[in-house]
Amino acid sequence: MGFLPTVFFTFFCLLLGIVNSEARELRALDRWPVVILPNIVPTGADEDSAVLAYEDQTALRYFFTLPDSFSDRTYNVRFSPTFHPFYLKAMLIPLFNLFGAAGHPNMQVSVWQSGEVDGEPGMPAEFIDTLNVDGEHFIFSGRDTIRYNYIDLTSLQFSSTDSLDFHIGVDIHNSREHDTLAIYLDNAHDMPSDRSIFWNGVENNWVKVIDNTGHGYNFAIRAVITDTQPWGIPADRNGNRLPTEAALLPAFPNPFNSAVTISFTVPNTEQYRLSIYDLTGRLIGDLRHGKGIGAAAVTVNATNLPAGVYNVMLQTKDVMAAQRIVLLK
C-alpha cells in the first residue's frame, strides 16, 4: 500500500473512531434547520386527527445516535393524547445523515402505555406491541432542511379509551451493529422538557436525555392519532359514534385460503369473547376476549386447520352473534 492510501486509510479509521466514541453525546448542528413535515392525509376528516409533538418546532439543533458504544437501546418519547378514545395511526421521525456512514439499518418501533417505574411517573411501563420497519427507503436529512419519515403504525391496532399517556420507541433491528440511525433533538434551552428517555443497557434503567447543564431534550418524533379507527369504524371525540351493541362484521376474505380478518364491535368496557368452532360445535380456539373498545379486528392464521366450514362466535352479556367462514385449500 502506498503512502497516500495509507494516510487516507488511517485518517478514515480515526474518523470512525471519533464517531463511535462520541455516539452518546449530543451533537450540535451548524444552525437551526428548516423543518418540513410530510403531507398527512388522515383517515376520515382532517379535524379528527392530531399530530402530537413535544419540541420547539423551530429549533432542532442537535442529534443523537443509536445504537451507541455503550449499548444504550430503545429511544422513546412520551405522548399525551389530546382526546379519547383515540387510535394510533402513524409516527413521524426525522433521521440525520451521519456523515454518509450510517448504513441502511432497519428500525424497530415499539409502543408502551405510560406508568410508574421505580417510583417515577411517566415511564414506559406496559408493553403493547412492536413493528419492524424496512430502512431501505428512509429519508436521511441534512443540516439545512429536515424531512420526516412517515411510518404507518395501523398494523399495531393500538387504541385507548382513556387519557393515559403512551410512548413510541425506536431501536435498530439489524444484525450489523455498525449501522447507525441518528435522530434529531429539540433545543430544550428554548422549550424545557424531558419527555424523551432511552434504555441504558449498562445500568439497566431508563435515562432522561439531558446535557451537562441539566437541560432536558426530546427526540423529534411525532405521533399521529385519530378519533376515526384507521381500519374502518368511526368514533368521535366524545364517543357518540361508538357502537352501541356488539356485532360481527363480514369476514374478509371469505372464503379464504390461509388467513381471514374478522372485524367486530363491542361497546366500551363491555366484556366479550370471540371464538371459533367447527360445525360439530367443538371449540377450535379463543381468538380474543376482554373489555370492548368500540371496534377491533383480528386476523386468523388457519394454515394448520383442515379445509371446511367454521363458525365464529361473538358473545357478550346480552348478545351472541355468529358468522360462518369457509376455509379452502
N, C-alpha and C positions, 0 to 999 in steps of 0.2 A: 504494500500500500504506500502511495506517495505521500509527500509531506503535507500538501494541501488537503487531500482527502482525509488524512489522519487528524489534522487540526479541525476540520469540519465535523468529523465523527465525534471527536472529543467534546467539542462545543455543544453538539446536539445532545449527547448523553448528559452533560452538565445541565442543559436546559430542562431535560426531562426530570432530572433530579430535583431541580428547583421547583418545578411544577408539582411534583409529588410531595415534597417536603412542606409546601405551603398549602396543601389541599384543605386543611381545616380552617384556614384563615379567611376572613372577609377580604375580597379583592375589590379595590375601587376601580370604577370606570373613569375614563378621562373626563367625561362631562355628563350632564343629565341627558339621557337619550329620549327620543320621541317614542311614545307608546301608541301602538296601533292595535286595536282589538279586531279580531275577525268579525265578519258579519254573522250574527247569531240569529238563526231562524228557529224560534221555539215551536214546540208542538202546541197548537192552539193559538189563542190570541196573544199578541206580544205583551200585553199588560199582565198576563198570567205567569210570566217568567221573571226571574230576578237573577242578576249576576252579583254574587257575594264576594267582596274583596276587603282586605284589611291592610292596605298600604296606601301611601300617598301616591296617587297615580301619576303625578308629575315628577316624582323623584325616585327613580330606580337607579341608585348609584353603585350598587355592589352586586357581586355574585358569589356563590358558594358551590363547592364541587362535591359530588358523591360518586362512588364511594371514596373515602379518603384513606390515607395510610394507617389510620387508627381504627379502621373497620366500623366507623360510625354509619348507622344504617337508618332507613325509614324516616325520611324528612317529611314533616306533615304540618298542615295548617288547620286551626280550629275555626269553624264557621258557625254563626248564629242565624238560624232561619228567620226570614222576615215575615213569614206567615206559616200557618199549618192548617190542615195537613199539607205536606209538600212531598215532591218526588224529585230525586236527584237525576238530572238529565246528562250533565257533562262536566268536565273540568277544562280550564284554560291554563296553560303553563308556558312561559317563555324560557327558552333554553339558549345559553350563550355558547358561541363557537370558541372553545378553549384553545385558541392559537392554532386551530386546524388539526389538533392532535387528539380529538375526543373519541374518535372511532364512531361506530354506529350501534351502540348498545340498545337493547330492548328495555322498556320501562315496565316495572311492576307497580300498579296502582292499588292501594288498599283503602278501605273505608272503615272507620270506627264510630261508635257513639261515644260521646263525651261522658266523663265521670270523674271520680276522685281516685287518685293513685298516691299511696303513701301520704295521705293527708292533704295533698294539694289538688284543688279542684281544677277542672278544665283540661284534664289529660285524656288521651285516647284510652278508653277502658274496655268497652265491649266490641270485640272484633266482629265486623259484619261480613265482608267478602273481599276478594281480591281479583284483579284482572291483569293479564299480561298484554302489553301493547307493543306491536312491531315498530321498531325505531327506524326502519328504512326510510320512511317518508317524513321524519321530523324536520321541522324548520329550525335551523340554528341562526339566531340573530347575531348582530354585531354590536358595536359600541354606539352607533348613531340612531338606529331605528330598531325597536323591539316589536316583534310579531309573536302572537300567541298561537301555540298548537292547540287545536280543538280535539279533545279526547272524549269520545262518546262513552258514557257510563250507564246507558239504559239497560244493558245486559245484566248489571248487578241487581236491578229491580229493588233499589233501596228507597224506602219511603218512611215517613213518620207522621203520626197523628198528633204529636205533642211538640213543644218548643225546645226540646233538648238540643244542645249543640252537637255537631258531628265533625269528624276530621277526615281529610283526604291526605293520604301519604304516598310518597313515591320512593322507589328504590330501583337499582339496576337489576334486571333479570337477564343475566348473560353469564356464560362460563368464562369469558375473557375478562379477568379482573382489571386489566389495564384500561378498559373502556371507561369513559367518564362522561357524566352529564353535569353541566354547570347551570345552576338555577339563579335567576335574578332575585335580588332582595331590595326591599324598600329602604328609604333613608329614615330611620327611626328618630333621628335628631329633629326632624320636622313634624313627625307624627308618631309619638312614642306608643309602643305596643309590644306585646310578647306572645302573640297567638301562634307563632311558629316554633316548633321544637323538633329535635331529632333523637333517635335512639343511639345512645353511646354504647358501642359494642364492647368497650373495655370496662366501663364502670357498671354496665348493665342497668342503666336507668335512662329516663327521659331528661334531656338537657335543653334549656331555652337558648336561643341564638342571641347572644349578647357580645358586645365588644369590651375592651378593657376599661371603658369609661362607664360601663353599666347600662348602656343603651340597648334596648331590645330591637330586634329586626324581624321582618316577616318575609317568607318566601312569596314571590309574586305569583301565587297560584290563586285562581278564582274558581268558585263553584257555581254552576248553573242549575238552579232549581225551578220547578214549575208546579203550579197547582192543577195542571191537567196531566193525568197519568200518561207518560210517553207511549205506553203500549195500549192506549185506546179509550179508556173510560174516564170522563171528566170529573173533576171535583173542584169546587170553587173555594175561595179562601175561608169562607165561613162554614164550609161543609154542607151547604144547601143542596148541592147536586150529587152528593154521595149516595150510593144505592140505599134504598130503604128496606130492601128484602134480599135474602140470599137467592142466588140464581146461577145456573150453569150456562155459559155462553157456548156457541158452536165450536167444537174442537177443530183444530186446523193443523195439517190437512187430515181429512177423514173421507175415505180410507187413507191409511198411511203405511209406509214400508218399515221404518225403523224408529222414528221419533214422532211424537204428536204433542202439540201445545194445547193445554186445557186452561181456558180463562174462566174466571168465576167472580162473583161479587158477594161480599158479606158485610153487613152493616158494621160500623166501627164498634170495637170491643166485644162483639158477639162471638161466642165460642163456636167453632166449626170443626168439621173433619171431612177431608177429601180422600176417598179411597177408590180402588179399582178391584173389580170382581170378575170371575169368569161366569159363563152362563149357568153353571150349576150353583152359583151363589158362594163359591169358595173365595175367600179373601186373597187376592194376589199381593196387595200391599197398601199401606197408607202413604199417600202422596204428600199431604201437608195437613197440619192441624194447628190450632191456636186461636188467637183473637183476630177477628176480621179487621182490615184496614181500609175497607171500601171496595177495592178491586185488586186482583192479583192474577198471576198466570204461572203455571208450572209446566215444564217440558218433561215428558216421559220417554225414557230410552227403553225401547221394547225389544232390543236385539236378542235378549235371552228368552223371550216369550215365544211360544208357538203361534203360528198364524191362526186367526179366528176372531170371534166377536167377543167384546168385553163390555162390561158396564162400569161407568164412572159414577160414583155416588157422592153427593154433597149433602152433609147432614148438619143441621143446627137444632136448636131447641124447638123451633116451630116449623122447620122446612126440611123435606127430604126430596132432593132433585136428582134425577138420573139421566144419563145420556149414554147411548151406545157408540162405541168406536170399533172400527174394523181394521185389524192388522193383516196386511198382505205380505207374502214372502215369495 
